[in-house]
Amino acid sequence: MCHGTDGVAKKMAEGSKNFNDPAWKKTATVESIVKETADGKGKMKGFAGKLSPEQMNAIATYVLTLAK
C-alpha cells in the first residue's frame, strides 16, 4: 500500500526508503526490517501483535529481494 510492487515509496510514504535502492540494501537486514515492521517508523504504525514473527520475517525476506 505504501510502497509499490517495485519497492518505491508512494506519495503517502514520502520520505521513506525505496526498497529497490542498492544503497539501502547495503545496510538493511531481515532483523532491521522486522524491527521496523513490528515497532513502526515515521508514518507507519507498528504491526506487533497484528502479524506473527513468521509473517514479519517473510515480509522482510521479500523486501530484500526488491533491491536491484
C-alpha positions as CSV (number, residue, x, y, z in Angstrom):
1,M,0.0,0.0,0.0
2,C,2.8,2.5,0.9
3,H,5.5,1.0,-1.3
4,G,4.7,-0.1,-4.9
5,T,5.3,-3.6,-6.2
6,D,8.8,-2.3,-7.2
7,G,9.5,-1.1,-3.7
8,V,9.4,2.6,-4.5
9,A,7.7,4.7,-1.8
10,K,4.4,6.1,-3.0
11,K,3.2,9.7,-2.2
12,M,1.7,8.6,1.1
13,A,5.1,7.1,2.2
14,E,7.0,10.2,1.0
15,G,10.4,10.3,2.8
16,S,10.5,6.6,3.3
17,K,13.3,4.5,1.9
18,N,12.9,2.9,-1.6
19,F,13.3,-0.8,-1.1
20,N,14.9,-1.1,-4.6
21,D,17.7,1.3,-3.7
22,P,21.1,-0.6,-3.7
23,A,22.5,1.8,-1.1
24,W,19.6,1.0,1.3
25,K,20.1,-2.8,0.8
26,K,23.7,-2.5,1.9
27,T,22.5,-1.6,5.4
28,A,19.2,-3.4,5.5
29,T,18.9,-6.8,7.2
30,V,16.0,-9.1,7.9
31,E,16.3,-8.2,11.5
32,S,16.3,-4.5,11.0
33,I,13.2,-4.7,8.7
34,V,11.4,-7.0,11.2
35,K,12.1,-4.5,14.0
36,E,10.8,-1.5,11.9
37,T,7.7,-3.6,10.9
38,A,7.0,-4.5,14.5
39,D,7.7,-1.1,16.1
40,G,6.7,1.2,13.2
41,K,8.7,4.0,11.8
42,G,7.7,7.5,10.7
43,K,4.1,7.4,9.5
44,M,4.0,3.6,9.5
45,K,2.4,2.2,12.6
46,G,3.8,-1.0,14.1
47,F,2.4,-4.4,13.3
48,A,3.5,-6.1,16.5
49,G,0.6,-8.3,17.7
50,K,-1.1,-7.9,14.2
51,L,1.4,-10.0,12.3
52,S,3.2,-13.1,13.6
53,P,7.0,-13.2,13.8
54,E,6.9,-15.7,10.8
55,Q,4.9,-13.2,8.7
56,M,7.2,-10.3,9.5
57,N,10.2,-12.5,8.6
58,A,8.6,-13.4,5.3
59,I,7.9,-9.8,4.5
60,A,11.4,-8.8,5.4
61,T,12.9,-11.5,3.3
62,Y,10.7,-10.5,0.3
63,V,11.5,-6.8,0.7
64,L,15.2,-7.6,0.4
65,T,14.6,-9.2,-3.0
66,L,13.4,-5.8,-4.4
67,A,16.8,-4.2,-4.3
68,K,18.5,-4.1,-7.7
